[in-house]
Amino acid sequence: MTDFSQTATVTQTTTVTQPYIRYDPEYIKTIPAIIKIVCIVLNLIGFICIEVSYFSHHSRGSFFNTVAMVGFWFTGIMLVFYLFHVCEKFHKIPWLKIEMYFCAAWALMYMLASSLAAATNVEAFQAAAFFGYCAMIAYGYDAFLKYKAVNNGEIAQGSRSVQQQQQQQTISTVTSY
């Protein structure tokens, strides 16, 4: 007699979202929203520091301002998307991965732009470099939070629950000779 054992695991994922756009003032109080607001403010302050300088037309200043303004607009648009639950309406788009890659790239871009700005003898550039390094830390932390969320299988807004069931079946066969 031969025993044959077979185990099957069934995973069921349920995603619950509300498919309409609405304003959510409670989002501003969450950690991701606070990080986005901090990034927006740091982008804007760094941009202003470069722009008020006499040397704002210098290539290092232009590069810093490009990094600051792309970060400002992307982060601002994502903040509006989360405030009005656009990310929840279009939950099939991998928002967390998009944000994770952007935040990681922008942490590196700010490291480069701030280092270039800090290497000048212009005080406004050095002040911008300080705010750029602060933005680098904020974007890096946000990338880390997004990485953890992606690894946990979360979605940007809404909820997702995963249920696993494991079934084991033993089959006995008799062989005759």
Residue frames relative to the residue before (quaternion, step in Angstrom):
aa qw qx qy qz dx dy dz
M 1.0000 0.0000 0.0000 0.0000 0.00 0.00 0.00
T 0.1555 -0.7858 0.5967 0.0483 3.54 -0.98 0.96
D 0.2203 -0.7592 0.5984 0.1304 3.54 -0.96 0.93
F 0.0962 -0.7721 0.6275 0.0278 3.52 -0.99 0.91
S 0.1102 -0.8091 0.5765 0.0294 3.57 -0.71 1.08
Q 0.0537 -0.7937 0.6058 -0.0091 3.54 -0.91 0.95
T 0.1045 -0.7884 0.6049 0.0387 3.57 -0.88 0.99
A 0.0731 -0.7867 0.6128 0.0178 3.55 -0.89 0.95
T 0.1600 -0.7687 0.6136 0.0834 3.54 -0.97 0.91
V 0.1314 -0.7843 0.6048 0.0428 3.54 -0.79 1.06
T 0.1023 -0.7912 0.6022 0.0284 3.56 -0.73 1.10
Q 0.0711 -0.7904 0.6084 0.0083 3.53 -0.81 1.05
T 0.1140 -0.7937 0.5969 0.0284 3.56 -0.72 1.12
T 0.0946 -0.7862 0.6103 0.0225 3.54 -0.86 1.04
T 0.1036 -0.7839 0.6113 0.0321 3.57 -0.77 1.10
V 0.0998 -0.7968 0.5957 0.0187 3.55 -0.75 1.12
T 0.1243 0.7762 -0.6072 0.1155 3.57 -0.67 1.15
Q 0.3446 -0.6864 0.5910 0.2466 3.51 -1.31 0.33
P 0.3139 -0.8327 0.4310 0.1496 3.59 -0.37 1.21
Y 0.6327 0.5123 -0.3758 0.4426 3.60 0.98 0.56
I 0.4900 -0.6617 0.4945 0.2785 3.52 -1.18 0.68
R 0.1131 0.7763 -0.6066 0.1291 3.53 -0.88 1.04
Y 0.4847 -0.6462 0.5072 0.3003 3.56 -1.22 0.51
D 0.0854 -0.7991 0.5950 0.0113 3.56 -0.89 0.98
P 0.2059 -0.8193 0.5220 0.1182 3.62 -0.08 1.23
E 0.5703 0.6038 -0.3780 0.4091 3.61 1.21 -0.35
Y 0.5479 0.6324 -0.4024 0.3714 3.61 1.15 -0.49
I 0.5959 0.5978 -0.3598 0.3976 3.61 1.02 -0.75
K 0.6848 0.5025 -0.2776 0.4489 3.60 1.11 -0.63
T 0.5706 0.6048 -0.3857 0.3999 3.61 1.23 -0.11
I 0.6537 -0.5287 0.3783 0.3875 3.57 -1.24 0.45
P 0.6659 0.4887 -0.3406 0.4491 3.68 0.79 -0.80
A 0.6500 0.5068 -0.3279 0.4617 3.61 1.00 -0.73
I 0.6409 0.5185 -0.3251 0.4634 3.59 0.97 -0.81
I 0.6403 0.5093 -0.3259 0.4738 3.58 0.99 -0.79
K 0.6407 0.5184 -0.3262 0.4630 3.60 0.96 -0.80
I 0.6602 0.5000 -0.3086 0.4679 3.59 0.93 -0.87
V 0.6320 0.5182 -0.3291 0.4730 3.59 0.99 -0.82
C 0.6535 0.5100 -0.3136 0.4631 3.60 0.93 -0.85
I 0.6435 0.5210 -0.3227 0.4587 3.59 0.95 -0.86
V 0.6713 0.4941 -0.2954 0.4669 3.59 0.90 -0.94
L 0.6683 0.4918 -0.3052 0.4672 3.62 0.91 -0.87
N 0.6128 0.5366 -0.3449 0.4665 3.60 1.03 -0.74
L 0.6949 0.4871 -0.2735 0.4529 3.55 0.85 -0.99
I 0.6627 0.4951 -0.3140 0.4660 3.62 0.91 -0.86
G 0.6457 0.5121 -0.3225 0.4657 3.61 0.96 -0.82
F 0.6357 0.5285 -0.3148 0.4664 3.57 1.01 -0.85
I 0.6710 0.4946 -0.2980 0.4652 3.60 0.89 -0.92
C 0.6201 0.5496 -0.3471 0.4393 3.61 0.97 -0.80
I 0.6792 0.4663 -0.2941 0.4845 3.59 0.93 -0.83
E 0.6856 0.5240 -0.2914 0.4129 3.58 0.86 -0.96
V 0.6806 0.4804 -0.3091 0.4587 3.62 1.01 -0.64
S 0.5571 0.6105 -0.3842 0.4115 3.57 1.26 -0.21
Y 0.5571 -0.5942 0.4706 0.3392 3.53 -1.21 0.60
F 0.7249 0.4331 -0.2213 0.4878 3.58 1.16 -0.66
S 0.2661 0.8078 -0.4953 0.1772 3.59 1.15 0.46
H 0.6351 0.5392 -0.3273 0.4459 3.59 1.18 -0.47
H 0.4652 0.6807 -0.4378 0.3586 3.60 1.28 -0.19
S 0.6140 -0.6001 0.3640 0.3611 3.59 -1.02 0.76
R 0.6267 0.5286 -0.3477 0.4550 3.62 1.04 -0.67
G 0.6566 0.5015 -0.3008 0.4764 3.55 1.03 -0.77
S 0.6450 0.5169 -0.3175 0.4648 3.55 1.00 -0.81
F 0.6479 0.5069 -0.3210 0.4693 3.58 0.99 -0.81
F 0.6449 0.5135 -0.3241 0.4642 3.58 0.93 -0.88
N 0.6789 0.4950 -0.2944 0.4554 3.58 0.90 -0.90
T 0.6093 0.5361 -0.3520 0.4663 3.57 1.07 -0.65
V 0.6531 0.4977 -0.3057 0.4819 3.58 0.93 -0.91
A 0.6753 0.5060 -0.2999 0.4448 3.59 0.89 -0.93
M 0.7153 0.4560 -0.2757 0.4521 3.60 0.85 -0.89
V 0.6187 0.5067 -0.3588 0.4813 3.62 1.00 -0.64
G 0.6499 0.5067 -0.3077 0.4755 3.58 1.00 -0.83
F 0.6339 0.5409 -0.3202 0.4507 3.57 1.00 -0.87
W 0.7293 0.4396 -0.2536 0.4589 3.58 0.75 -1.02
F 0.6548 0.5015 -0.3301 0.4592 3.60 0.89 -0.83
T 0.6917 0.4721 -0.2825 0.4677 3.58 0.84 -0.99
G 0.6424 0.5266 -0.3216 0.4545 3.59 1.01 -0.76
I 0.6585 0.4946 -0.3061 0.4775 3.55 0.96 -0.84
M 0.6562 0.4976 -0.3200 0.4685 3.60 0.95 -0.80
L 0.6116 0.5384 -0.3517 0.4608 3.61 1.06 -0.69
V 0.6563 0.4934 -0.3050 0.4826 3.59 0.96 -0.86
F 0.6262 0.5365 -0.3371 0.4542 3.61 0.99 -0.80
Y 0.6903 0.4574 -0.2867 0.4818 3.60 0.92 -0.84
L 0.6302 0.5478 -0.3387 0.4336 3.60 0.99 -0.78
F 0.7769 0.3131 -0.1596 0.5224 3.57 1.01 -0.81
H 0.4734 -0.7234 0.3991 0.3055 3.60 1.29 0.38
V 0.2225 0.7678 -0.5581 0.2226 3.57 1.00 0.80
C 0.6295 0.5394 -0.3309 0.4509 3.59 1.05 -0.75
E 0.6495 0.4991 -0.3186 0.4771 3.57 1.09 -0.65
K 0.6300 0.5354 -0.3385 0.4493 3.58 1.01 -0.76
F 0.7692 0.2458 -0.1273 0.5760 3.58 0.99 -0.84
H 0.0564 0.8663 -0.4928 0.0595 3.57 0.83 1.04
K 0.5620 0.6043 -0.3966 0.4020 3.62 1.18 -0.24
I 0.5860 0.5386 -0.3714 0.4781 3.60 1.22 -0.40
P 0.4046 -0.7341 0.4838 0.2515 3.64 -0.79 0.91
W 0.1333 -0.8476 0.5105 0.0561 3.58 0.50 1.23
L 0.6642 0.5192 -0.3211 0.4314 3.59 0.87 -0.88
K 0.6572 0.4925 -0.3168 0.4745 3.59 0.98 -0.77
I 0.6241 0.5300 -0.3397 0.4629 3.57 0.98 -0.83
E 0.6890 0.4692 -0.2804 0.4759 3.58 0.86 -0.94
M 0.6278 0.5410 -0.3443 0.4412 3.59 0.96 -0.80
Y 0.6889 0.4664 -0.2861 0.4755 3.59 0.85 -0.95
F 0.6443 0.5129 -0.3313 0.4606 3.59 0.96 -0.80
C 0.6865 0.4910 -0.2948 0.4480 3.60 0.81 -0.98
A 0.6431 0.5033 -0.3275 0.4752 3.59 0.99 -0.75
A 0.6603 0.4937 -0.3060 0.4761 3.59 0.94 -0.87
W 0.6947 0.4770 -0.2912 0.4528 3.59 0.94 -0.83
A 0.5647 0.5499 -0.3935 0.4733 3.60 1.14 -0.41
L 0.6742 0.4769 -0.2890 0.4842 3.59 0.96 -0.83
M 0.6438 0.5165 -0.3229 0.4632 3.59 0.99 -0.81
Y 0.6647 0.4875 -0.3053 0.4767 3.59 0.99 -0.78
M 0.5953 0.5414 -0.3752 0.4602 3.60 1.06 -0.60
L 0.6800 0.4815 -0.2828 0.4752 3.57 0.93 -0.90
A 0.6957 0.4784 -0.2835 0.4548 3.59 0.77 -1.03
S 0.6755 0.4875 -0.2983 0.4658 3.60 0.94 -0.81
S 0.6294 0.5208 -0.3361 0.4687 3.58 1.04 -0.70
L 0.6520 0.4983 -0.3141 0.4775 3.57 1.00 -0.78
A 0.6699 0.4894 -0.3015 0.4700 3.59 0.97 -0.81
A 0.6636 0.5115 -0.3073 0.4512 3.60 1.00 -0.78
A 0.6441 0.5524 -0.3194 0.4219 3.59 1.15 -0.55
T 0.5893 0.5541 -0.3779 0.4505 3.60 1.25 0.00
N 0.4742 -0.6598 0.5016 0.2970 3.57 -1.30 0.24
V 0.4898 0.6421 -0.4354 0.3978 3.58 1.22 0.38
E 0.4610 -0.7200 0.4482 0.2611 3.58 -0.67 1.14
A 0.6356 0.5302 -0.3374 0.4484 3.59 0.99 -0.77
F 0.6400 0.5084 -0.3252 0.4756 3.59 1.04 -0.73
Q 0.6586 0.5046 -0.3121 0.4628 3.58 1.00 -0.79
A 0.6222 0.5110 -0.3379 0.4874 3.58 1.09 -0.65
A 0.6382 0.5126 -0.3193 0.4774 3.58 1.01 -0.83
A 0.6215 0.5476 -0.3384 0.4465 3.58 1.04 -0.76
F 0.6189 0.5375 -0.3432 0.4586 3.59 1.01 -0.77
F 0.6942 0.4526 -0.2765 0.4866 3.58 0.86 -0.96
G 0.6092 0.5483 -0.3423 0.4594 3.57 1.14 -0.59
Y 0.6506 0.4931 -0.3167 0.4830 3.58 0.99 -0.79
C 0.6232 0.5179 -0.3396 0.4776 3.60 1.06 -0.70
A 0.6455 0.5020 -0.3153 0.4816 3.60 1.01 -0.80
M 0.6024 0.5570 -0.3527 0.4499 3.59 1.06 -0.73
I 0.6609 0.4917 -0.3046 0.4782 3.59 0.94 -0.87
A 0.6613 0.5077 -0.3118 0.4558 3.60 0.92 -0.88
Y 0.6765 0.4710 -0.2985 0.4811 3.60 0.90 -0.87
G 0.6339 0.5302 -0.3321 0.4548 3.59 1.03 -0.70
Y 0.6554 0.4957 -0.3060 0.4807 3.57 0.99 -0.83
D 0.6426 0.5149 -0.3198 0.4688 3.57 1.00 -0.81
A 0.6278 0.5228 -0.3315 0.4718 3.60 1.02 -0.77
F 0.6383 0.5280 -0.3204 0.4595 3.59 1.03 -0.80
L 0.6594 0.4983 -0.3056 0.4728 3.59 0.96 -0.88
K 0.6527 0.5004 -0.3145 0.4740 3.58 0.99 -0.80
Y 0.6157 0.5461 -0.3419 0.4536 3.60 1.04 -0.75
K 0.6606 0.4950 -0.3078 0.4731 3.58 0.93 -0.88
A 0.6568 0.5116 -0.3117 0.4580 3.59 0.97 -0.83
V 0.6461 0.5102 -0.3187 0.4698 3.60 0.97 -0.82
N 0.6726 0.4958 -0.2995 0.4606 3.59 0.93 -0.85
N 0.6803 0.4658 -0.2902 0.4859 3.60 1.13 -0.56
G 0.5015 -0.6866 0.4035 0.3380 3.59 1.28 0.02
E 0.3680 0.7435 -0.4839 0.2788 3.58 1.18 0.45
I 0.3154 -0.6864 0.6062 0.2488 3.53 -1.35 0.20
A 0.6862 -0.5172 0.3163 0.4020 3.57 -1.21 0.47
Q 0.7820 -0.0587 0.0600 0.6176 3.60 0.91 -0.90
G 0.6349 0.4558 -0.3946 0.4832 3.53 -1.12 0.65
S 0.3965 -0.7030 0.5220 0.2756 3.56 -1.20 -0.33
R 0.1133 -0.7637 0.6330 0.0570 3.50 -1.21 0.61
S 0.0653 -0.7875 0.6124 0.0219 3.54 -0.85 1.00
V 0.1786 -0.7752 0.6017 0.0720 3.52 -1.04 0.86
Q 0.0542 -0.7833 0.6193 0.0019 3.55 -0.84 1.05
Q 0.1067 -0.7876 0.6048 0.0503 3.54 -0.94 0.92
Q 0.0853 -0.7617 0.6413 0.0362 3.52 -1.04 0.88
Q 0.1330 -0.7882 0.5972 0.0662 3.52 -0.94 0.86
Q 0.0746 -0.7925 0.6053 0.0018 3.52 -0.82 1.04
Q 0.1136 -0.7818 0.6102 0.0587 3.53 -1.00 0.85
Q 0.0741 -0.7914 0.6068 -0.0043 3.52 -0.92 0.96
T 0.1355 -0.7792 0.6093 0.0563 3.55 -0.90 0.98
I 0.1021 -0.7851 0.6105 0.0214 3.52 -0.83 1.06
S 0.1637 -0.7744 0.6057 0.0818 3.54 -0.84 0.98
T 0.0756 -0.7900 0.6078 0.0278 3.53 -0.91 0.90
V 0.2399 -0.7500 0.6021 0.1322 3.51 -1.07 0.77
T 0.1083 -0.7881 0.6029 0.0606 3.52 -0.76 0.96
S 0.1588 -0.7850 0.5931 0.0819 3.54 -0.88 0.89
Y 0.3029 -0.7693 0.5437 0.1445 3.51 -1.07 0.79
